[in-house]
């Protein structure tokens, strides 16, 4: 059996748009304004451009090799088992932590009315222990159970949820714009003017304030690249169109959020926006709090409802995605084959159960949305960075392989995508990145511990993967030295290191014969028996 090509242009575009709009926008406007002030508008523009370069890389890869769990399997064909396991592990952590952050988003907005779920610590909302933590665990368990037994029903209802999410964000933009708009806020001298924190604030907001996080759902459109009727036309339109459309919505939301703030709320500066009205508070639900302050009580109610619906939608899909990542690692045979085991419904139940425990673990060091968003962003971008290197390698190893969609400019866009990934990781800061490095090292401990139990596993291909750990180590060194180098020179160092690693990876890639051998091993064109991922899915 081959993949059916039933998805039309509008369907593919709608899928990507629905995937991008999730929980990030519920917090991103205030978080970005806290970090960059009115110049946060530029953060959304720059962040959108960077994500688009990464998305375009996957547009070519997704039409070239339409595979389930492709983000893990593309580097397997380009660099072998050692590197593909590393990216698969990172992506698994990403999906598990993304499910956790969506649960925290729902709880954080709900805690305005259920105050026993979260409390404020140093201006940040965190889960209470044990009550809030227990509720978070229950919600993670519920996502797992629904994935085990009810994902088909969810898939049928999901299109309505996407329309709901789009309608809510449009309603917020229109309501804020016509209720209150203080144009003086954009250049308010007392608050530091347009860019109170300079270029560093603008760039930091991209990585740490939910900007990139809010764009990352574009990948769902790529996942369906092998099932669209005209990928050469549809994929680039869906990828570029979805980022442009949602980027426009996010920019408009940031503009109206800044304009709707009263001058009194900025008395403490952009880093300390005062949003409070009765039980509503900006710490737990900034958009709903602002709606209440403006007298838009109906909109506040809608936002509180959406703050449960959208994150639940996103968390459910990320639970599905995690199981597909582990399925791909099992198919690659660089992880135990049991991870690819399916039940009678075609669900990878072992991977789903592991996903539940991973999500619960993330509640401990990251007990709130703001504390977890930087980690999720760094982990996601780190895993997606593999696409640029895999594309550069496979273009050279498989120059004649059919490509329904091909990027122009040779290595320009792939390198920009890889450079963008590394910059975003650097901008998240050392305090976030060192935790990700520890997670990767734990992953390789698991890797070497499980190798003796994997029958007929592929060769690790250490030469082809020789750049992988040095790449992570170089990023760690530059991040650690940020204070010494400074933000600007640190970004330059990231550019130089990106160029070195890019050339290194291309030079040491798998031989052409080895790549052809892997492609002939039965993966390409296989019948996927997994439970289908809903067409309109979510991150953020």
N, C-alpha and C positions, 0 to 999 in steps of 0.2 A: 504494500500500500504506500501511496505517496501523500504528501500533505495536500489538502484541498485548498484551492485558491479562491475562496469565497468572499474574502474581505475586500470591500470596495474602498475607494478613496476616502469618502466621508467617514466610513466606519473606522478606518485606520487612524484618521485625524482625531476622531472623537475618542478613540481609545487612548491616545497619547494625552489629550487634554484632560480627560477624566482621571488619568493616572497621576498627572502632575498636581492637580488640586486636591490637597489632603489637609493635614493638620497644621502644616508650617505657616500658612497664611494667617492662622488664628493668633499666632504670637509674633510672626516675623516683622510686622509693621512697627510695633513698639520696640522690639529688640534691636532692629536695625537703626531706628531713630535714637535709641540710647547710645549706640556705638558710633554713629556717624552724623547724627543730627539731620538737617534737611538734605545734606549731601548723600544720604542713604538712597535717594533716587538713583544716583550714579552707581551705587552698589548693585542694584537690581539690573541695570543696563549692562555693566561689565560682567556680572555673574552670568547673565543670560547668554552673552557672547561666548564665554568660556565653556559653558555647558553645551552650547550648540556645536562647538568644535568636537567635543567628545561624542555627542550624539551622531554627528555625521560619520565618524569613524565606524560606529556600530551599524549605521545604515548600510555601508558597503559590506561589512562582515556578515550582517544578518541576511542579506540577499545572496551572498556568496555561499554560506554554509548555514542553512536554516535548521538549527538544532535546539532541542530543549536543554536548558542550562548552558546556553552558548557562551556566556561570560567566562565560565569555568573551562569550557571545552575548546574555545579558540586558542588559548595559550598552550593547550595540550598538543595541538597539531603543530604549533610553531616552535615550541621550546621543550616539549617533553613533560614527563610526569612530575619532576621536582618543582618546577615553576607553577605548573597548573594546579598542583595540590595547594601551594601557598596562596594563589589567588582564590581557589575554591574555599579554603579555610577563611580567608578574609571576607569573602562574599557571604559565607554562612554566618559569620559574626555580624556582618552588616544587616542581613535580613532579620536575624534574631534580635539585634538591638533596635532595629526599626520597628518591629512589632511591639517591643517594650516601650518605645517612646510614644507610640500611638496610644497605648493604654494609659501612659502617664498624662498625655494631653487630655484625654477624656476625663480622667480623674481630676486634673487641675482645674478645668472649668467647672466641674460638678462640685468642687470643694467650696465654691462660693456659698452654696446652699447646704452642703454637708461638710461642715467645718472640721469634723473629726478625721477627714481623709488626708488633708495636707495642712502644713503650717509654714510660716515664713521663717527662714533662717538667713540672716545677712542679706535681706532683700530678695531672696530667691525662694520659690515654693518647693517644698520637699515633702515626700510621703511621711506620714506619721507612722510610728512603729509601736505596736504591731498592727493597728487597725487598718491604716492606709495600705501598708505592705500586703496584708492578707487580702484585701479587696483587689489589689493589682494581680496577685497570684491567681485569684479566682477568675478574673477576666482573661488572663492568659490561658488558663485551663479551658475556658469557654471557647476561645478562638480555636484551640486545638480540637475540641470535640466537634465544633461546627465543621471544621475541615475534614474530620474523619467521617462524618455522617451526612452533612447537609450542604456541601459546596455546590451541588447542582442547583438546588433551590436558590442559593445565594446568587449564582450566575444569572439566573433568570430575572432576579430583582435588581441586579446591579446597575443596569442602564438608567433606571429611575433615580437611583442614588446619585449618578453622575449629573443628571439634569438638576437635581436638587442642589448639589454643591455649586454648580455654575450659577444657578439662580440666586443663591444666598450671597455669594461674593459680589455679584452685580448689584443686588439690593443694598448691600453695605456701601458700595461706592456711591450710588445715586443718593441714598438717604443722607450720608455724611456731607456730600457736596452741596446739597440744597438746604441743609439745616444750619450749618455753620461753616464759614470759611474765612480764616484770618490770614490774608496774604502776607501780612507783616511777619508771620512766624518764620518764613523762609529766610529772612535776613535780619532777624531780631538781634541787635547789637548786644543786649544784656545777656543773651544766651550763647553768644559766640559767633553769630553770623551764619552764613550758609554751610560752612564746613568747620565746625568748632573743634574737631579732632584731626583735621588735616587729611592728607592722603592715606595715612596709616589707619585712621578710623574707617575710611571708605572701604579699604581693602580688607580690613579685619572683619567688617560686617558681612562681607561675602561669605566668609568661612564659618564664623562663630555665631551669627545672629539669625540663622535660618534661611538666608538668601539662596545659597546653593542647595541646601536641603529641600527647599520648596520646589526646585526645578527637576529633581532627580527622577521623577516618575516617567520621564520621556522614554525610558528603556522598554516599557511595555509595548509601545508601537514597534520597536525593533524586534521584539519577541515574535510578533505576528508577520514579520517580513516575508517568511516563506509561505504565507497563506493569503497573500493579496494578489489580485488578478493582474496588476501591472506594476511590479515592484520598482522598475526603473523610474516611473513617474510618481507613484503613490508614496514610496518610502521617504524620499527627500521632502516632499510637500508635507507629509505628516510630521516628520521630525522638525523641520524648520518652522512649519506653520504652528505646531503645538507650542514650541518655545516662544515664538513671537506673540501668539495670542495670549498665553498665560502671562508672559512677560509684560504685555500691555496692561493686563488686569492687575498684576502686582504693582506696577509703577503707579497706576491710577489710585490703587488702594493706599500706597505710601503717601501720595500727594494729598489725598483727602484726609488721611489720618493726621498728617502734620497740620493741615489747614483747619481741622476741626478742634484742635487743642486750644483751650483758652490761654491767654497770656499768663494768667495766674498759675496754671499747671506747669509752666516753664520757669517759675521763679528760682528753682534750684538748678536750672540748666538742663540740657538734653540728656545728661547722664542720670537724671533723677526726675523723670516726668511724674507729676502727681496726678494719679487717676484713682479717685475714690468717691463713691456715692452710696451711702448706706452699706448694705452687705456687698455691693459690687466693688471690686478692687482690681486695679491693673495688674497686680502681681499674679492673680489667679486667672483672670480673663480680660485682657486689655481692651479688645474690641467691644465686648459686652459692657464693660465698665464705662467706656466712652459713650456708647449708645444710651446708657442709663443717665449719664450726666447731661446729655443733649435732650433728654426727655423722650427718647425713642424707645419706650419700654417694650413695644411689640417687637422691635428689632433685637433687643437684648434677649427676649425669649427665644426668637428664632436662632440666635447665635448659640445659646446654651443647648438647644436641641441639636444643632449642627455640630457642636463640639463633642457630642457623643456619637452621632451618626458617621461623620467623616473619618474620625480616627478609628472607629470600629471597622469601617470599610477597609481602611488602609492596613490596619493590623491583621485583618483576616487574610488579605492578599499577601502580605509579607510572610505570613505563616506558610502559605502555599509556596511562595518563592523559595523559602528556605529549604523546604522538602525537595524541590527540584534541583537546587544546588547540590544537596547531598546525593540525590539520585545520579546527577552527572558525575560526581566524584566516584561513586560506585561503578558507573559505566566506564569511567576512565581506568578503573582498576588500580588507582593509587590510594584508595580507601577501602575498607571492608565491603564486600559485595552485598552484605545484609542491608546496607543503607539504601540500596536500589530495590529492595524487596517490596512487593506490592501486595495489598490485601485484595479481596475479591471485588472491591469497588475500584481497583486500580489506583489506590492511594498509598504512597510510601509511608506507612504508619510508624516505622522505627524512626525515620527522620523527623516526623512530626512530633513524636514524643521527646526526642532530643531537643527540638526547637523550643518546646515548652520550658525545659530546664535552663536552656541558654537565656531565654527571656527573663526568667526569674532571677538568675544570677546578676543580670544587668541592673536590676532594681537596687542592689546593695551599694555599689560605688556611684551610681547615677540615679538618685532618688527623685529627680524632677526633670521636666522638659528642657529647661535652660541648661542644666548640667550635662545632659546627654546629647544635645543637638550637635555640639562640636565633634564628639566622638563618632556619631553616626555619619556625619558629613565626611570626616577624614577617612573612615573605613570604606565608605561607599566609593569615594573618589579614588582611593588607593586601588580598590578592586577593578574599577573601570579603566584605570590607567593602563591595564594590560592590553586593552583593545588596540591602542595606537601601535604598540610594539608588535602585537600579533599581526596586525594589518601590514605593517612594513615588512615583516618577515615573510608572510604568505604571498605578498605581491611578488617577491623575488623567487620564492620556492615554487609557486604555482602561477606563472605568468599567463598561461593559457586557460586557466580555470574560468568557467562562466561567471560573469559578474553582471547581474541585471542592472546594478547601479554602481558607478565608479566615480570616486572623487577626482576632481582635476588637481593639477599642481603638484603631482608626484608626492614628495614627503612633506610638503608645507603644512597641510591641515593635520596629518597624523602627528607631526612634531609639536604643533601648537596645542593639540589635544593633550599630549603627554606632558608638555611644559605647564599647561593649565592645571592638570591634575596635581603635579608636584607643588605648584604655587599655592593651591588651595590647602594642601596638607601643611605647608610651611606657615600659612596664615592662621591655621587653627592653633598654633603655638606648641611649645615643648610640653606643657602640662597635659595636653591632650595626646600628643603623638607618642610619648613614652609609654602610655598605657596600651596604645595600639601595638607598639613593638613587643611588649610583654605578651600580648595575646597571640601575636605571630609566633613567638618563640615557643609558647605552650602548644601551639598547633603542630610545630615540627617535632616536639617531644612525642606527641600523639602519633605523628606520622612514622617515626622510626620505631616506636613501640608496637605499632600494628603491622608493620611490614612482614614480619615472620608468619603472620596468620593469613596473608593474602596469597592465594594460589594464582600462579600464572600472571603475576603483576607485571606491568611494563617496566622497562629499564628507566632508571631515574634521569638519565641524560644530563649528568652534572655539567658537562661542558656547555651544552646549549642553554642551561639554566644558570651558568656561572655568574651572570650579572645580577641575579635576583636579590640575594642577601646583601651584596655590596651596595646595591641601589637603596635598599631600606636603611642600611647603615649610614650612607652618605646623607640621606634626608635627616636622619636622627642627629648627625653631627652638626649640620647646618642649623637645624632647629634649636639644638642645645646652645649654639653660639650666637643666637639671635641678638642678645643684649650687646655682645662685643662687636658683631658685624653691623648692627643697625638694620632697620627694616628694609631700606633700599638696597644696601650692599648684600644683605641676605637673599633678597629676591634675585639679584644678579648672580649670586653663587648658585642658586637653584637653577637658573637658566643654563649655566655652564655645565653643571652636573647632569642636567637633563640631556644635553647634547652628547655628553660622553656616554651615558648609559644607553641612549638611543642607538648610537653607532655600535656600541659593544654588543647589544642584543641582536642587532641585524647581522653582525659579523659571525656570531657564534650560534646562530639559529640551527635547527635540525637540518640535516642534508635533504636535498630534494627527494632522494630515493626513500628516505625514512618518512617524510611527510606523505608521499604517495602510498607507502605501505600502511600508514595509519588510516588514510582515507579509504583504502580498500578493505579495511578490517570490519566493515559493516555498520559504521556509525551513520554515515551520510545517507539520507533517504530512508532511514529506519522508520518503522511504525512506532510512534510514541503511544504507550498505553496508560500514561498518567492521567489522572483526573484533569480536565481542561481548566486552565486559568481563565476566569471571567474576562470578557472582552474589555470592559472598562474598569481598570484597576488603579491602584493607588500607591503612591508614596506621598507623604507629606501633605 
